[in-house]
């Protein structure tokens, strides 16, 4: 059996600075069309009544 020297427990803290936030890459930007109008389209699915087990 090899005996090792005792090392005291330690806590390390890392500070991370985000550029724009957690969801910065999840947004989609749509530019205006030829008439310079911005359109919004919402896709609405049927209501889902499933029971989902967690």
PyMOL CGO cylinders between C-alpha atoms (Angstrom):
from pymol import cmd
from pymol.cgo import CYLINDER

trace = [
    CYLINDER, 0.00, 0.00, 0.00, 1.36, 3.40, -1.01, 0.3, 1, 1, 1, 1, 1, 1,
    CYLINDER, 1.36, 3.40, -1.01, 0.86, 6.15, 1.52, 0.3, 1, 1, 1, 1, 1, 1,
    CYLINDER, 0.86, 6.15, 1.52, 0.17, 9.61, 0.13, 0.3, 1, 1, 1, 1, 1, 1,
    CYLINDER, 0.17, 9.61, 0.13, 0.39, 13.00, 1.78, 0.3, 1, 1, 1, 1, 1, 1,
    CYLINDER, 0.39, 13.00, 1.78, -2.90, 14.56, 2.91, 0.3, 1, 1, 1, 1, 1, 1,
    CYLINDER, -2.90, 14.56, 2.91, -4.20, 17.41, 0.77, 0.3, 1, 1, 1, 1, 1, 1,
    CYLINDER, -4.20, 17.41, 0.77, -6.72, 19.80, 2.31, 0.3, 1, 1, 1, 1, 1, 1,
    CYLINDER, -6.72, 19.80, 2.31, -10.03, 20.16, 0.43, 0.3, 1, 1, 1, 1, 1, 1,
    CYLINDER, -10.03, 20.16, 0.43, -10.33, 23.36, -1.60, 0.3, 1, 1, 1, 1, 1, 1,
    CYLINDER, -10.33, 23.36, -1.60, -13.04, 25.30, -3.37, 0.3, 1, 1, 1, 1, 1, 1,
    CYLINDER, -13.04, 25.30, -3.37, -12.33, 26.97, -6.68, 0.3, 1, 1, 1, 1, 1, 1,
    CYLINDER, -12.33, 26.97, -6.68, -14.56, 29.62, -8.27, 0.3, 1, 1, 1, 1, 1, 1,
    CYLINDER, -14.56, 29.62, -8.27, -14.54, 30.46, -11.97, 0.3, 1, 1, 1, 1, 1, 1,
    CYLINDER, -14.54, 30.46, -11.97, -16.20, 33.63, -13.20, 0.3, 1, 1, 1, 1, 1, 1,
    CYLINDER, -16.20, 33.63, -13.20, -17.58, 33.36, -16.73, 0.3, 1, 1, 1, 1, 1, 1,
    CYLINDER, -17.58, 33.36, -16.73, -18.77, 36.43, -18.60, 0.3, 1, 1, 1, 1, 1, 1,
    CYLINDER, -18.77, 36.43, -18.60, -21.19, 35.83, -21.46, 0.3, 1, 1, 1, 1, 1, 1,
    CYLINDER, -21.19, 35.83, -21.46, -21.28, 38.10, -24.46, 0.3, 1, 1, 1, 1, 1, 1,
    CYLINDER, -21.28, 38.10, -24.46, -25.05, 38.32, -25.00, 0.3, 1, 1, 1, 1, 1, 1,
    CYLINDER, -25.05, 38.32, -25.00, -26.66, 35.76, -22.71, 0.3, 1, 1, 1, 1, 1, 1,
    CYLINDER, -26.66, 35.76, -22.71, -27.59, 32.11, -22.67, 0.3, 1, 1, 1, 1, 1, 1,
    CYLINDER, -27.59, 32.11, -22.67, -30.12, 32.21, -25.51, 0.3, 1, 1, 1, 1, 1, 1,
    CYLINDER, -30.12, 32.21, -25.51, -28.17, 34.51, -27.81, 0.3, 1, 1, 1, 1, 1, 1,
    CYLINDER, -28.17, 34.51, -27.81, -27.80, 31.88, -30.53, 0.3, 1, 1, 1, 1, 1, 1,
    CYLINDER, -27.80, 31.88, -30.53, -31.42, 30.73, -30.49, 0.3, 1, 1, 1, 1, 1, 1,
    CYLINDER, -31.42, 30.73, -30.49, -33.05, 33.80, -32.04, 0.3, 1, 1, 1, 1, 1, 1,
    CYLINDER, -33.05, 33.80, -32.04, -34.01, 34.11, -35.70, 0.3, 1, 1, 1, 1, 1, 1,
    CYLINDER, -34.01, 34.11, -35.70, -34.06, 37.50, -37.40, 0.3, 1, 1, 1, 1, 1, 1,
    CYLINDER, -34.06, 37.50, -37.40, -36.14, 38.01, -40.54, 0.3, 1, 1, 1, 1, 1, 1,
    CYLINDER, -36.14, 38.01, -40.54, -35.43, 40.97, -42.76, 0.3, 1, 1, 1, 1, 1, 1,
    CYLINDER, -35.43, 40.97, -42.76, -38.11, 43.00, -44.58, 0.3, 1, 1, 1, 1, 1, 1,
    CYLINDER, -38.11, 43.00, -44.58, -39.40, 41.80, -47.97, 0.3, 1, 1, 1, 1, 1, 1,
    CYLINDER, -39.40, 41.80, -47.97, -39.16, 43.71, -51.28, 0.3, 1, 1, 1, 1, 1, 1,
    CYLINDER, -39.16, 43.71, -51.28, -41.99, 46.05, -50.14, 0.3, 1, 1, 1, 1, 1, 1,
    CYLINDER, -41.99, 46.05, -50.14, -40.01, 46.88, -47.00, 0.3, 1, 1, 1, 1, 1, 1,
    CYLINDER, -40.01, 46.88, -47.00, -42.62, 45.15, -44.81, 0.3, 1, 1, 1, 1, 1, 1,
    CYLINDER, -42.62, 45.15, -44.81, -41.75, 42.88, -41.94, 0.3, 1, 1, 1, 1, 1, 1,
    CYLINDER, -41.75, 42.88, -41.94, -44.08, 39.89, -41.73, 0.3, 1, 1, 1, 1, 1, 1,
    CYLINDER, -44.08, 39.89, -41.73, -44.62, 37.57, -38.81, 0.3, 1, 1, 1, 1, 1, 1,
    CYLINDER, -44.62, 37.57, -38.81, -45.80, 34.03, -39.27, 0.3, 1, 1, 1, 1, 1, 1,
    CYLINDER, -45.80, 34.03, -39.27, -46.94, 31.88, -36.35, 0.3, 1, 1, 1, 1, 1, 1,
    CYLINDER, -46.94, 31.88, -36.35, -47.35, 28.17, -36.80, 0.3, 1, 1, 1, 1, 1, 1,
    CYLINDER, -47.35, 28.17, -36.80, -50.10, 26.89, -34.54, 0.3, 1, 1, 1, 1, 1, 1,
    CYLINDER, -50.10, 26.89, -34.54, -50.34, 23.14, -34.08, 0.3, 1, 1, 1, 1, 1, 1,
    CYLINDER, -50.34, 23.14, -34.08, -53.30, 21.19, -32.75, 0.3, 1, 1, 1, 1, 1, 1,
    CYLINDER, -53.30, 21.19, -32.75, -53.60, 20.99, -28.97, 0.3, 1, 1, 1, 1, 1, 1,
    CYLINDER, -53.60, 20.99, -28.97, -51.59, 18.10, -27.57, 0.3, 1, 1, 1, 1, 1, 1,
    CYLINDER, -51.59, 18.10, -27.57, -53.35, 16.29, -24.72, 0.3, 1, 1, 1, 1, 1, 1,
    CYLINDER, -53.35, 16.29, -24.72, -50.76, 13.55, -24.17, 0.3, 1, 1, 1, 1, 1, 1,
    CYLINDER, -50.76, 13.55, -24.17, -49.74, 12.63, -20.63, 0.3, 1, 1, 1, 1, 1, 1,
    CYLINDER, -49.74, 12.63, -20.63, -45.97, 12.71, -20.41, 0.3, 1, 1, 1, 1, 1, 1,
    CYLINDER, -45.97, 12.71, -20.41, -44.33, 10.73, -17.62, 0.3, 1, 1, 1, 1, 1, 1,
    CYLINDER, -44.33, 10.73, -17.62, -41.31, 12.41, -16.00, 0.3, 1, 1, 1, 1, 1, 1,
]
cmd.load_cgo(trace, "trace")
